[in-house]
Amino acid sequence: MAEESLITGKDGHTRCWWCGDDPLYIRYHDEEWGNPVYDDVRLFEKICLEGFQAGLSWLTILRKRENFRTAFAGFDFYEIAGFDENKVLSLLQDHGIIRHRGKIEATINNAKRAIEFIEEHGTLSDYFWSFSPEKDTYTDTYTAPLCRTDMPPHSPASQALSKDLKHRGWRFVGPTTCYAFMQAMGLVNDHIKGCRFR
């Protein structure tokens, strides 16, 4: 039997199943996940952290998020774009972050691509939000109670965003990464129906 997609916490609130009972994860679910974000730096931070998450759990990244912010200059993409090989080597020795050369170099590359985009077209916010679908994904598709197995890893909108970012030279931005980004930043409202925070 498939597992249900809602859980009830010790506080009596019904939530999406994925936040479990970890206090940090619950706070992230309740206060951040799915709330619309329009700030370019926060959007850049999230797309990069989702790239670092690839192959890991988001809770692992969330626990290290403040370390990432320190290591990557608060995700100021103008500063990150100037990181050189010495900085990469320094980051590879930083135990507070995920020490993966490819992901570190992708973040530096993506900072450069973000600057190029802003100089040519305007804000990252306008760009990312242009991929927000008129309807949300699985939460608007199902009328019956959802099970975890109903939830797809990506959507047509995240596939389109991924394709366009890759065309622009961004890295570690596959459809699943882009979907997680869209969910977290509120481009879709994927709190499950019945979740108190939907």
N, C-alpha and C positions, 0 to 999 in steps of 0.2 A: 504494500500500500504506500502511495506517495506521501511524503511528509507535507503537512500544511505549511502555508507561507506566512502565517501570523503567529506571534507568541505574546503571552501576557507576562509582563514583568512583575517584580515584587511590589512595585508601586501601583499595580493594578492597571497600568496603561498597556494597550494593545499596540504592538509594533511589528514592523517587517522582521522576518525570522533571522536575517543575516547579522543583526547586531548582537544577538545572544544575550549574555548577562555580564559582559565586561563593561565596567562603568565608563571607560574612555570611549568605547565603541557606541554605547548607548547615548552618551552626550553628543557624539558626532552625528549619529542618526537623528536625534531630536532637534539639534540646534543648527546643523550645517547642511547635511545631505538633502539635496533637492531644493534648497532655497536658491532662488535666482541670483546669480552673480554677474555683475557687469564690469567689474574692475579688471583692467588688462593684466596687471601684475598677478592678481589672484587666479585669473584664468590661465595664465602662463604657468604659474606654479603647479596648478592641478594637472594640466596636460603633461607636464614633466614628471610629476610624482606618479601619475598613472603609468607612465612609461617605466619608471623604476619598479612599479609593482609587478610587471610582467613576470609570471612564474612564481609569484609570492602572494601572500594575503595582504589585503589593504590594512589590516590591523598592524601588521609588521611595519608598514610604512608610516601609519599614523603615530605609532609609538616613537618613531624616529623623526617626525616631521619638524620639530623645532631644531634638531641637529641639521637637517637638510637646509632649513632656512638660514641658519648661521653659515653653513658651508657654501651656499650658493647666493650669498649677498642679498638675502630676502627675496630672491628670485627677480631681482632687478635685471631684466634682460640686457640692458645697455652695459651693465658691468660684467655680466656673465659672458657676453660676446667677446670681451677682451681677455678671457682666461687663456693662458698659454700652456705649453706642455709641462712646464714646471708646476703649474697649478693643478693640472691633471694628476701628476705624480703625487702631489700633496693630498689631493682628494682620495687617491687610491690607498693612502695610509690612514684615512679618517675612519675610525671604528664606529663612529656615530651614524654613518650613512651606509647605503648599499654600495660596496666597493666593486663596481662593475664598470670596466673601462668603456665598453660600448655605450652604456646608458649615460655615463658622465659626458662622453664626447657628444652623444646625441643631444644632451641638454645645452651644451655650448653651441652646437650647430643650430639647434632650434631657436636659441636666443638671436642668432644672426638672421635667421629667416623671419623671426617676428619683427625685427627692426626693419628689414626690407619691406615687409608687408605694410607696416604702419606708415613708412615713408611714401609708399606708392598709393595706398588705398584708405588709410585712416585707422580706426581702432580695431584691435583684436576682438573686442566685444561685439561690434557690429558684424564682423566676419563670422565668429562662432555662432551668434544668435541667428544668423541667416539660415542655419541648418536646423533650427528648431522646428520640428514637424507641427502641423496644425493640431494633430491628435497625438496623445501620448501612445506609447508602444503597447506592451502586453497588458498594462493595467486597464486600458480602454478596450482591449480586444475581447477579454473574457468577462462573461456575466456571472458564471458560476464561481465559487470560491477557488482561488488559485492554489496550485501545489507548486512546490519548488521546481519540479521537473517541467512545468509549463514555461519557465522563464528563459527566453533565448539569450545567447551571449552577445548578440549585436542586433542592429536594426537597419532598415534601408537608409535612414538618415545618417547613422554612424558609418555605414559603408561609404556613403557619398562624401562625408567629411574626411574620412581616412584617405580616400582616393585623391581628394583635392589637396590635402596637406602633403601627401607623398609627392604629388606632382610639383608642389612648391618647394620640395627638398627637405621636408621635415622627416625625422626618424623616430622610431618606436611609437608610431601612431597607427597601429592596426585597427580594424573595425571594433574589436572587443575593447581595446583601450579607449577608443573614442566614445563608445557607448557608455562605459563606466564614467568617463568625463562628463558626458551629457547628463547622465542621471545625477551625478553629484552637484553639478553647477546649476541644476534646475532647468536645463533646456528641454527636459521632459520631466513630468511628475510621475515617477515610478514608485512612490510609496504605494504599497498594496492597498486596495480598497478595504476599508476596515481599520487601517492603521490610524491611530490617533493623530499622527503628524502629516497625513496626506493633505 
